[in-house]
């Protein structure tokens, strides 16, 4: 579900992965970028959110395997 949320609202998806400071920073850049570029930069934020979601899952998987 977080991957679908990343398509619609990348900053919220980043917040749900446990990175609140990065989520605020992305939000502050994402809003003006949407209006100034007409949405052309939106895929960049989607890719960032997907990478962070994947990275968080890998971290959880590694911690689980070490236990």
KEKE-3310 file (N, C-alpha, C; in steps of 0.2 Angstrom, whole numbers, plus 5000, padded with zeros to 4 digits):
npx = (5004:5010:5018:5008:5004:5015:5015:5004:5006:5021:5028:5021:5022:5035:5036:5029:5038:5047:5055:5055:5060:5066:5054:5048:5056:5056:5043:5043:5050:5043:5030:5032:5039:5029:5020:5028:5035:5025:5021:5031:5042:5037:5039:5052:5051:5043:5051:5061:5054:5050:5063:5066:5057:5059:5072:5070:5062:5072:5081:5073:5071:5085:5088:5078:5083:5096:5092)
npy = (4994:5006:5009:5012:5024:5031:5035:5044:5053:5057:5064:5060:5046:5045:5049:5039:5029:5031:5042:5057:5070:5071:5069:5081:5090:5086:5088:5102:5105:5098:5104:5117:5113:5105:5115:5124:5117:5110:5098:5089:5086:5077:5062:5060:5062:5051:5040:5042:5040:5027:5021:5023:5016:5003:5002:5003:4992:4982:4984:4981:4967:4963:4965:4956:4944:4944:4942)
npz = (5000:5003:4992:4983:4989:4988:4974:4974:4985:4988:4999:5011:5010:5012:5025:5032:5031:5041:5041:5046:5045:5033:5025:5028:5022:5009:5006:5007:4995:4985:4983:4978:4966:4959:4955:4948:4938:4932:4935:4930:4938:4947:4945:4949:4963:4966:4963:4973:4984:4983:4983:4996:5003:4999:5004:5018:5020:5017:5027:5039:5036:5036:5050:5056:5051:5058:5071)
capx = (5000:5014:5020:5003:5004:5021:5013:5000:5009:5027:5031:5017:5025:5042:5035:5027:5044:5050:5060:5050:5064:5067:5048:5046:5061:5053:5036:5044:5052:5038:5024:5033:5041:5023:5017:5033:5036:5019:5021:5036:5047:5034:5042:5058:5049:5040:5057:5064:5050:5050:5069:5066:5052:5063:5078:5067:5060:5078:5084:5069:5073:5091:5087:5075:5088:5101:5089)
capy = (5000:5012:5010:5016:5030:5035:5038:5050:5058:5055:5065:5056:5040:5045:5050:5033:5024:5033:5048:5063:5076:5070:5070:5088:5093:5084:5092:5109:5106:5095:5108:5122:5109:5103:5121:5128:5113:5108:5091:5086:5083:5072:5055:5060:5061:5045:5036:5043:5037:5020:5019:5023:5011:4997:5002:5002:4985:4978:4985:4977:4960:4961:4965:4950:4938:4944:4940)
capz = (5000:5003:4985:4979:4992:4985:4968:4975:4989:4990:5006:5016:5010:5015:5032:5034:5031:5047:5040:5046:5043:5025:5023:5028:5017:5002:5005:5005:4988:4981:4982:4972:4960:4956:4952:4943:4932:4929:4937:4927:4943:4951:4945:4953:4970:4967:4963:4979:4989:4981:4985:5003:5005:4998:5009:5025:5020:5017:5034:5043:5034:5039:5057:5058:5050:5063:5078)
cpx = (5004:5017:5015:5003:5009:5019:5009:5003:5015:5030:5027:5020:5031:5041:5033:5033:5048:5056:5056:5054:5065:5060:5046:5050:5058:5047:5038:5047:5047:5033:5026:5035:5035:5020:5022:5034:5030:5018:5026:5041:5044:5037:5048:5056:5046:5046:5061:5060:5050:5057:5069:5062:5056:5069:5075:5065:5067:5081:5080:5071:5080:5091:5083:5079:5093:5098:5088)
cpy = (5006:5014:5014:5023:5035:5038:5044:5055:5056:5057:5062:5049:5039:5046:5043:5028:5026:5038:5055:5070:5076:5072:5078:5092:5092:5088:5099:5110:5103:5100:5113:5119:5107:5109:5124:5123:5109:5100:5086:5083:5078:5065:5055:5059:5054:5040:5036:5040:5029:5017:5018:5018:5004:4997:5000:4995:4980:4978:4981:4969:4958:4960:4959:4944:4938:4941:4933)
cpz = (5000:4997:4982:4982:4989:4978:4969:4979:4992:4997:5011:5016:5013:5023:5035:5035:5037:5046:5040:5044:5036:5022:5023:5023:5010:5001:5003:4998:4983:4979:4977:4966:4956:4952:4946:4937:4929:4930:4934:4932:4947:4951:4949:4961:4971:4967:4970:4984:4989:4984:4993:5006:5005:5003:5016:5025:5021:5024:5039:5042:5037:5047:5060:5057:5055:5070:5078)
residu = (UNK:UNK:UNK:UNK:UNK:UNK:UNK:UNK:UNK:UNK:UNK:UNK:UNK:UNK:UNK:UNK:UNK:UNK:UNK:UNK:UNK:UNK:UNK:UNK:UNK:UNK:UNK:UNK:UNK:UNK:UNK:UNK:UNK:UNK:UNK:UNK:UNK:UNK:UNK:UNK:UNK:UNK:UNK:UNK:UNK:UNK:UNK:UNK:UNK:UNK:UNK:UNK:UNK:UNK:UNK:UNK:UNK:UNK:UNK:UNK:UNK:UNK:UNK:UNK:UNK:UNK:UNK)
# end
